[in-house]
Amino acid sequence: MFSREIFQENYTKGAILVTIIFCISVSLVTIIHNPFLNSANTVFYYFAGKEILAGYAHEVIVPNAPLTNAMLFALTDNPHFHMRILSIFSTTGIVILSYGITRQIFNAKIAFLTTIFISIYAGLHQHSYQINADVFPIFLLMISFYYITKQKLTHQSIIISAIFIGLSFIVKYQAGIIAVGILMFLLMYTKPRSKNTILFFIVFLIIISPLLVYNYNTAGSFTTSNSSFLILMEWDNVPEEWYEDTSYDTSLLLFRDPGLLVENFSRNIFDSTTQVILNLNDNWNNLSIIPLIPFIGMIPLFGGIYFIRKTIPKNFLPIIITFLIYFPIMCIFAELTNPIRLFPPAIILAIFCAIFFSKINKKSILIPTIVFIICVNLVASNIMANWFLYENDSIFEDNVEFHSQELYNIGQILGKEENIQMKYLMAEHNLVAYYAKSKFIADKTFGEPINLEDHVLRKDWRPYDIFVSDFYSYPQRENNMERMPDYLLIEPQKNIPQNWNILYKSENYVLFKIP
C-alpha cells in the first residue's frame, strides 16, 4: 500500500511539473513574440465593450456572446495586456484541472497521461497567447466538471458545479449546452434524481439571473446574443435576401429553409467535426493527439473506447453525456473548423487516448511512443505559433515581421491626423482603427474594387458585405452605412482618383485620405 501511494504521488508531482512547464513556455512566447494585437475579433469586442460601458448597451449587438464578454475586453485601455494574462491563467488552469478531473474518475497514471496530452495540444497553446475570451469560460467549465465528477456526489458539489457553469454562461452562452448535459446526468443517474436536478437548476438560474435581468432591461430580451450571425456567416448557400432582414430572428432563420438546415448540419457534423476530432487529413489544427499525421490518432482514441466499453465509471458519464449533446447542437449553427469550439467536453478525447496507453505495460514501447507524440505536437504548436504570430506556417523559414506589425505602423501614421477621434476609417482591418483611435467602417468585400469612388459609396457591395459591416463597424450605434469615410485602407490600386491623397503605400496596403 505504501509503495502504491508513493507511485500515485509521483504522478501528481509529474502533473504539477507538466503544468509549470506549460505555463512558463506559453508565457515566454506571449511576452517575447506577441507585441501586437492580431485578432480582429479582439478589437471588435473591445469596441463593443467600450460602447456598453458608456451606456449604449441597448444599441450594441454582440453575436453569439453575452454583453459581459465584450465588457471583459474594455476593462482597461490595454486589452492586449490584461486579456493575455487572463488567457495564460485560464489555459494553465485547464491543464492542471484535467489531471484533477481524470484522477477522480480513473487512476493517477491515466490522469497523468491525460495532462500530458492536454498540455501539448497546439490549439490550447495558441489560445494561451491569443487575445480572446474563449478559454476563460472553458476554465470555469472545467472547474464545474471537477465537482460534478466527484466519486461521492454531494449537494455541495452540485451547488459549486452549478455556480461555475453559471459564471461560464455569463461569459459564453455555449455553457448553457453544458448545463443541459449535466442536468440530464443528474436526472438519469443520481439519487434523489428530482432533488439533485432541481438544486442544480435553481443555483444555475440564480447565478445567471443578473445577466438575464440586465439584458432584458437594456435590450428588451433575456439574451442579447445573436446566433443568427453564425448561421449567416458560416452556412453555405445562404440566400441574399436573408442578409437584408434586419430582425435577424434566429428561430425564423433556423427553420426558414429545412433543406438548407439539413444540408449544413450534415456538412458540419460529418465533415468538419470529424476532421477536427479524427484528423482525416493533414491539417495541424485539430484535436487529434497526433495532429500532423492523418488517421493514426484514431487508434488510441477508439482503443480507449474499446477498453472501457463495459465498465464506464458513473462519474465519467457527465462528460460523456455533455459531449454527445454539445457537438451536435453546435453543428446546427456553425462549421467546427476551430477545435476550441469543441474543447469544453473534448477532454474526453484525451482521456480515451490516455486509457489506451495506460494499458501498455512495457516501458520500452510506452515511453518512446509518448515522446514521439510530444514531439509531433510541439512541431504542430510551433507551426501554429508561427502562423498566428508571424503569418508564416513553416518552421524552416525565418520570421521576418510580426503579424499585424505593418497594421500597427499604419495606425501610428493615421493617429497623427488632425481630430482623428472623430474621423472614419474604412478598412478590412479594425486593428488600424484601434491603434489610430479613430472610428471604423468595416469593409469585408475582400475584392479589388474597379472604381474606388463607387466603392466608398458602397455601390459595389453585396447584401452580405453590408450585413457583416453592420456588426463590425464602430460605433455600432451610428448608421455607418450612410457615412462617407474620411480614410480608406485597401490593397494597392491602379486607378486612383486625382484628388485623393496617399498617406501610406506598400506592396500590401494603400492608405488614402478622401476629400
PESUL-V664212 format. One record per residue. N is the residue number from 0. PSI is psi in whole degrees, -180 to 180 (none if undefined). OMEGA is omega as a letter, one per 40 degrees, with the letter a starting at -180 (* if undefined). Layout:
n->N psi->PSI omega->OMEGA
n->N psi->PSI omega->OMEGA
//
This chain:
n->0 psi->-42 omega->a
n->1 psi->-47 omega->i
n->2 psi->-36 omega->i
n->3 psi->-41 omega->i
n->4 psi->-41 omega->i
n->5 psi->-41 omega->i
n->6 psi->-47 omega->i
n->7 psi->-41 omega->a
n->8 psi->-38 omega->i
n->9 psi->-39 omega->i
n->10 psi->-39 omega->i
n->11 psi->-44 omega->i
n->12 psi->-39 omega->i
n->13 psi->-42 omega->i
n->14 psi->-40 omega->i
n->15 psi->-41 omega->i
n->16 psi->-44 omega->i
n->17 psi->-43 omega->i
n->18 psi->-42 omega->i
n->19 psi->-44 omega->i
n->20 psi->-43 omega->i
n->21 psi->-49 omega->a
n->22 psi->-45 omega->a
n->23 psi->-45 omega->a
n->24 psi->-47 omega->a
n->25 psi->-30 omega->i
n->26 psi->-42 omega->i
n->27 psi->-42 omega->i
n->28 psi->-44 omega->a
n->29 psi->-43 omega->a
n->30 psi->-44 omega->a
n->31 psi->-38 omega->a
n->32 psi->8 omega->a
n->33 psi->64 omega->a
n->34 psi->-15 omega->a
n->35 psi->153 omega->i
n->36 psi->136 omega->a
n->37 psi->-18 omega->a
n->38 psi->128 omega->i
n->39 psi->-33 omega->i
n->40 psi->-37 omega->i
n->41 psi->-48 omega->a
n->42 psi->-38 omega->i
n->43 psi->-50 omega->a
n->44 psi->-36 omega->i
n->45 psi->-47 omega->i
n->46 psi->-47 omega->i
n->47 psi->-41 omega->i
n->48 psi->-39 omega->i
n->49 psi->-41 omega->i
n->50 psi->-41 omega->a
n->51 psi->-47 omega->a
n->52 psi->-22 omega->i
n->53 psi->-3 omega->i
n->54 psi->15 omega->a
n->55 psi->30 omega->a
n->56 psi->-34 omega->a
n->57 psi->-12 omega->a
n->58 psi->4 omega->a
n->59 psi->135 omega->i
n->60 psi->123 omega->i
n->61 psi->104 omega->a
n->62 psi->130 omega->i
n->63 psi->28 omega->i
n->64 psi->150 omega->i
n->65 psi->161 omega->i
n->66 psi->-28 omega->i
n->67 psi->-27 omega->i
n->68 psi->-48 omega->i
n->69 psi->-34 omega->a
n->70 psi->-34 omega->i
n->71 psi->-38 omega->a
n->72 psi->-24 omega->a
n->73 psi->14 omega->a
n->74 psi->-33 omega->i
n->75 psi->175 omega->i
n->76 psi->6 omega->a
n->77 psi->69 omega->i
n->78 psi->-25 omega->a
n->79 psi->-35 omega->a
n->80 psi->-57 omega->a
n->81 psi->-28 omega->i
n->82 psi->-29 omega->i
n->83 psi->-44 omega->i
n->84 psi->-43 omega->a
n->85 psi->-40 omega->a
n->86 psi->-45 omega->i
n->87 psi->-45 omega->i
n->88 psi->-44 omega->a
n->89 psi->-47 omega->a
n->90 psi->-36 omega->i
n->91 psi->-42 omega->i
n->92 psi->-38 omega->i
n->93 psi->-41 omega->a
n->94 psi->-52 omega->a
n->95 psi->-32 omega->i
n->96 psi->-30 omega->i
n->97 psi->-34 omega->i
n->98 psi->-48 omega->a
n->99 psi->-42 omega->a
n->100 psi->-50 omega->a
n->101 psi->-35 omega->a
n->102 psi->-38 omega->a
n->103 psi->-8 omega->i
n->104 psi->-44 omega->a
n->105 psi->-123 omega->i
n->106 psi->176 omega->a
n->107 psi->-35 omega->a
n->108 psi->-48 omega->i
n->109 psi->-39 omega->i
n->110 psi->-41 omega->i
n->111 psi->-45 omega->i
n->112 psi->-39 omega->i
n->113 psi->-42 omega->i
n->114 psi->-42 omega->i
n->115 psi->-48 omega->a
n->116 psi->-38 omega->i
n->117 psi->-42 omega->a
n->118 psi->-26 omega->a
n->119 psi->2 omega->a
n->120 psi->121 omega->a
n->121 psi->-39 omega->a
n->122 psi->-35 omega->i
n->123 psi->-37 omega->i
n->124 psi->-46 omega->a
n->125 psi->-45 omega->a
n->126 psi->-6 omega->i
n->127 psi->-37 omega->i
n->128 psi->-2 omega->i
n->129 psi->144 omega->a
n->130 psi->91 omega->i
n->131 psi->178 omega->a
n->132 psi->26 omega->a
n->133 psi->-38 omega->a
n->134 psi->-23 omega->i
n->135 psi->-49 omega->i
n->136 psi->-29 omega->i
n->137 psi->-41 omega->i
n->138 psi->-44 omega->i
n->139 psi->-39 omega->i
n->140 psi->-36 omega->i
n->141 psi->-36 omega->i
n->142 psi->-42 omega->i
n->143 psi->-43 omega->i
n->144 psi->-39 omega->a
n->145 psi->-42 omega->a
n->146 psi->-31 omega->a
n->147 psi->-12 omega->i
n->148 psi->13 omega->i
n->149 psi->145 omega->a
n->150 psi->-41 omega->i
n->151 psi->99 omega->a
n->152 psi->109 omega->i
n->153 psi->170 omega->i
n->154 psi->-34 omega->i
n->155 psi->-44 omega->i
n->156 psi->-41 omega->i
n->157 psi->-42 omega->a
n->158 psi->-47 omega->a
n->159 psi->-41 omega->i
n->160 psi->-44 omega->i
n->161 psi->-37 omega->i
n->162 psi->-48 omega->a
n->163 psi->-32 omega->i
n->164 psi->-30 omega->i
n->165 psi->-42 omega->i
n->166 psi->-39 omega->i
n->167 psi->-41 omega->i
n->168 psi->-35 omega->i
n->169 psi->-25 omega->i
n->170 psi->-39 omega->a
n->171 psi->124 omega->a
n->172 psi->-22 omega->a
n->173 psi->-21 omega->i
n->174 psi->-23 omega->i
n->175 psi->-33 omega->i
n->176 psi->-41 omega->i
n->177 psi->-41 omega->i
n->178 psi->-39 omega->i
n->179 psi->-43 omega->i
n->180 psi->-43 omega->i
n->181 psi->-39 omega->i
n->182 psi->-41 omega->i
n->183 psi->-40 omega->i
n->184 psi->-48 omega->a
n->185 psi->-38 omega->a
n->186 psi->-33 omega->a
n->187 psi->-30 omega->a
n->188 psi->8 omega->i
n->189 psi->161 omega->i
n->190 psi->138 omega->e
n->191 psi->126 omega->a
n->192 psi->-54 omega->a
n->193 psi->-45 omega->a
n->194 psi->-46 omega->i
n->195 psi->-44 omega->a
n->196 psi->-47 omega->a
n->197 psi->-40 omega->i
n->198 psi->-48 omega->i
n->199 psi->-46 omega->a
n->200 psi->-42 omega->a
n->201 psi->-45 omega->i
n->202 psi->-44 omega->i
n->203 psi->-43 omega->a
n->204 psi->-39 omega->i
n->205 psi->-43 omega->a
n->206 psi->-41 omega->a
n->207 psi->-10 omega->a
n->208 psi->-39 omega->i
n->209 psi->-39 omega->i
n->210 psi->-44 omega->a
n->211 psi->-43 omega->i
n->212 psi->-44 omega->i
n->213 psi->-45 omega->i
n->214 psi->-45 omega->a
n->215 psi->-39 omega->a
n->216 psi->-30 omega->a
n->217 psi->-34 omega->a
n->218 psi->-5 omega->i
n->219 psi->10 omega->i
n->220 psi->157 omega->a
n->221 psi->-26 omega->i
n->222 psi->127 omega->i
n->223 psi->-5 omega->i
n->224 psi->157 omega->i
n->225 psi->93 omega->a
n->226 psi->-17 omega->i
n->227 psi->-30 omega->i
n->228 psi->-44 omega->i
n->229 psi->-42 omega->i
n->230 psi->-49 omega->a
n->231 psi->-28 omega->a
n->232 psi->-32 omega->a
n->233 psi->-13 omega->i
n->234 psi->146 omega->i
n->235 psi->153 omega->i
n->236 psi->36 omega->i
n->237 psi->127 omega->i
n->238 psi->144 omega->a
n->239 psi->-32 omega->a
n->240 psi->-21 omega->i
n->241 psi->-33 omega->a
n->242 psi->-16 omega->a
n->243 psi->-7 omega->i
n->244 psi->104 omega->a
n->245 psi->-12 omega->i
n->246 psi->-31 omega->i
n->247 psi->46 omega->a
n->248 psi->116 omega->a
n->249 psi->-48 omega->a
n->250 psi->-39 omega->i
n->251 psi->-42 omega->i
n->252 psi->-41 omega->a
n->253 psi->-37 omega->a
n->254 psi->14 omega->a
n->255 psi->-36 omega->a
n->256 psi->93 omega->a
n->257 psi->-37 omega->i
n->258 psi->-41 omega->i
n->259 psi->-36 omega->i
n->260 psi->-49 omega->a
n->261 psi->-42 omega->a
n->262 psi->-48 omega->a
n->263 psi->-37 omega->i
n->264 psi->-44 omega->i
n->265 psi->-43 omega->i
n->266 psi->-46 omega->a
n->267 psi->-43 omega->a
n->268 psi->-30 omega->a
n->269 psi->-15 omega->a
n->270 psi->-74 omega->a
n->271 psi->-42 omega->a
n->272 psi->-43 omega->i
n->273 psi->-33 omega->i
n->274 psi->-42 omega->a
n->275 psi->-41 omega->a
n->276 psi->-45 omega->a
n->277 psi->-13 omega->a
n->278 psi->68 omega->a
n->279 psi->-1 omega->i
n->280 psi->-163 omega->a
n->281 psi->27 omega->i
n->282 psi->131 omega->a
n->283 psi->-11 omega->a
n->284 psi->77 omega->a
n->285 psi->179 omega->a
n->286 psi->3 omega->i
n->287 psi->145 omega->i
n->288 psi->-11 omega->i
n->289 psi->77 omega->a
n->290 psi->-24 omega->a
n->291 psi->-9 omega->a
n->292 psi->115 omega->a
n->293 psi->149 omega->i
n->294 psi->-35 omega->a
n->295 psi->-38 omega->a
n->296 psi->-16 omega->i
n->297 psi->-27 omega->a
n->298 psi->-56 omega->i
n->299 psi->-30 omega->i
n->300 psi->-56 omega->a
n->301 psi->-26 omega->i
n->302 psi->-43 omega->i
n->303 psi->-40 omega->i
n->304 psi->-41 omega->a
n->305 psi->-42 omega->a
n->306 psi->-30 omega->a
n->307 psi->12 omega->a
n->308 psi->-30 omega->a
n->309 psi->-17 omega->a
n->310 psi->66 omega->i
n->311 psi->118 omega->i
n->312 psi->141 omega->a
n->313 psi->-38 omega->a
n->314 psi->1 omega->i
n->315 psi->-18 omega->a
n->316 psi->-35 omega->i
n->317 psi->-40 omega->a
n->318 psi->-42 omega->i
n->319 psi->-50 omega->a
n->320 psi->-42 omega->i
n->321 psi->-45 omega->i
n->322 psi->-45 omega->a
n->323 psi->-25 omega->i
n->324 psi->-41 omega->a
n->325 psi->-53 omega->a
n->326 psi->-31 omega->i
n->327 psi->-37 omega->i
n->328 psi->-43 omega->i
n->329 psi->-35 omega->a
n->330 psi->-18 omega->i
n->331 psi->-39 omega->a
n->332 psi->-34 omega->a
n->333 psi->155 omega->i
n->334 psi->122 omega->a
n->335 psi->57 omega->i
n->336 psi->-21 omega->i
n->337 psi->111 omega->a
n->338 psi->-25 omega->a
n->339 psi->-23 omega->i
n->340 psi->-21 omega->i
n->341 psi->-1 omega->a
n->342 psi->-38 omega->a
n->343 psi->-53 omega->i
n->344 psi->-1 omega->a
n->345 psi->-5 omega->i
n->346 psi->-25 omega->i
n->347 psi->-34 omega->a
n->348 psi->-45 omega->i
n->349 psi->-37 omega->i
n->350 psi->-45 omega->i
n->351 psi->-43 omega->i
n->352 psi->-40 omega->i
n->353 psi->-39 omega->i
n->354 psi->-44 omega->a
n->355 psi->-50 omega->a
n->356 psi->-24 omega->i
n->357 psi->-20 omega->i
n->358 psi->-10 omega->i
n->359 psi->109 omega->a
n->360 psi->-20 omega->a
n->361 psi->115 omega->i
n->362 psi->-29 omega->a
n->363 psi->-22 omega->i
n->364 psi->-45 omega->a
n->365 psi->-51 omega->a
n->366 psi->-50 omega->i
n->367 psi->-36 omega->i
n->368 psi->-46 omega->i
n->369 psi->-41 omega->i
n->370 psi->-42 omega->i
n->371 psi->-44 omega->i
n->372 psi->-42 omega->i
n->373 psi->-45 omega->a
n->374 psi->-44 omega->i
n->375 psi->-44 omega->a
n->376 psi->-36 omega->i
n->377 psi->-38 omega->i
n->378 psi->-45 omega->i
n->379 psi->-40 omega->i
n->380 psi->-39 omega->i
n->381 psi->-42 omega->i
n->382 psi->-46 omega->a
n->383 psi->-41 omega->i
n->384 psi->-45 omega->i
n->385 psi->-41 omega->i
n->386 psi->-45 omega->a
n->387 psi->-39 omega->a
n->388 psi->-27 omega->a
n->389 psi->0 omega->a
n->390 psi->41 omega->i
n->391 psi->113 omega->a
n->392 psi->21 omega->i
n->393 psi->138 omega->i
n->394 psi->-2 omega->a
n->395 psi->-8 omega->i
n->396 psi->146 omega->i
n->397 psi->139 omega->i
n->398 psi->116 omega->a
n->399 psi->-45 omega->a
n->400 psi->140 omega->i
n->401 psi->144 omega->i
n->402 psi->132 omega->i
n->403 psi->4 omega->i
n->404 psi->-42 omega->i
n->405 psi->-38 omega->i
n->406 psi->-37 omega->i
n->407 psi->-45 omega->i
n->408 psi->-42 omega->i
n->409 psi->-40 omega->i
n->410 psi->-37 omega->i
n->411 psi->-39 omega->i
n->412 psi->-47 omega->a
n->413 psi->-35 omega->a
n->414 psi->-18 omega->i
n->415 psi->-7 omega->i
n->416 psi->147 omega->a
n->417 psi->133 omega->i
n->418 psi->39 omega->a
n->419 psi->-26 omega->a
n->420 psi->-24 omega->a
n->421 psi->2 omega->a
n->422 psi->157 omega->a
n->423 psi->128 omega->i
n->424 psi->127 omega->i
n->425 psi->121 omega->a
n->426 psi->162 omega->i
n->427 psi->-36 omega->a
n->428 psi->118 omega->i
n->429 psi->-10 omega->i
n->430 psi->-37 omega->i
n->431 psi->-43 omega->i
n->432 psi->-36 omega->i
n->433 psi->-48 omega->a
n->434 psi->-31 omega->i
n->435 psi->-16 omega->a
n->436 psi->37 omega->i
n->437 psi->176 omega->i
n->438 psi->170 omega->a
n->439 psi->133 omega->i
n->440 psi->114 omega->a
n->441 psi->127 omega->i
n->442 psi->101 omega->a
n->443 psi->31 omega->a
n->444 psi->-28 omega->i
n->445 psi->25 omega->i
n->446 psi->177 omega->i
n->447 psi->103 omega->a
n->448 psi->140 omega->i
n->449 psi->-39 omega->a
n->450 psi->114 omega->a
n->451 psi->-37 omega->a
n->452 psi->-39 omega->i
n->453 psi->-34 omega->a
n->454 psi->-46 omega->a
n->455 psi->-18 omega->i
n->456 psi->3 omega->i
n->457 psi->24 omega->a
n->458 psi->-23 omega->a
n->459 psi->15 omega->a
n->460 psi->139 omega->i
n->461 psi->162 omega->i
n->462 psi->-36 omega->i
n->463 psi->-44 omega->a
n->464 psi->-42 omega->i
n->465 psi->-41 omega->i
n->466 psi->-49 omega->a
n->467 psi->-40 omega->a
n->468 psi->-35 omega->i
n->469 psi->-40 omega->a
n->470 psi->-45 omega->a
n->471 psi->-12 omega->i
n->472 psi->159 omega->a
n->473 psi->130 omega->e
n->474 psi->144 omega->i
n->475 psi->-34 omega->a
n->476 psi->-18 omega->i
n->477 psi->144 omega->a
n->478 psi->87 omega->a
n->479 psi->-20 omega->i
n->480 psi->-17 omega->i
n->481 psi->1 omega->a
n->482 psi->141 omega->i
n->483 psi->127 omega->i
n->484 psi->150 omega->i
n->485 psi->-25 omega->a
n->486 psi->152 omega->i
n->487 psi->126 omega->i
n->488 psi->121 omega->a
n->489 psi->174 omega->i
n->490 psi->156 omega->i
n->491 psi->137 omega->a
n->492 psi->154 omega->i
n->493 psi->-46 omega->a
n->494 psi->102 omega->a
n->495 psi->128 omega->i
n->496 psi->139 omega->a
n->497 psi->-33 omega->a
n->498 psi->11 omega->i
n->499 psi->130 omega->i
n->500 psi->137 omega->i
n->501 psi->117 omega->i
n->502 psi->-24 omega->a
n->503 psi->142 omega->i
n->504 psi->135 omega->i
n->505 psi->-175 omega->i
n->506 psi->-14 omega->a
n->507 psi->-39 omega->a
n->508 psi->154 omega->i
n->509 psi->131 omega->i
n->510 psi->116 omega->a
n->511 psi->145 omega->i
n->512 psi->119 omega->a
n->513 psi->125 omega->i
n->514 psi->none omega->*
//
